[in-house]
């Protein structure tokens, strides 16, 4: 499910649930949940009472993250370092 999130001052962005973000990127939702739990990749927004939410910027990063993992065989710890660059 995609919906608008207001960042204040009229700025609005699309945000995606974890399942939707995983589907868009082509990743299994459990893999994304696992990465979030490990702290390797985190959501754009997180609330204690709701599922993590990912904006379009985080989807771009997630696509890059998944490219490194699938095509180059980079492990999650190395991916964390690459994404921090």
Buried (B, 14 or more C-beta within 10 A) or exposed (E): EEEEEEEEEEEEEBBBBBEBBBBBBEBEBEBBBEBBEEEBBBBBBEEEEEBBBBBBEBBEBBBBBBEBBEEEEBEBEBBBEBBEE
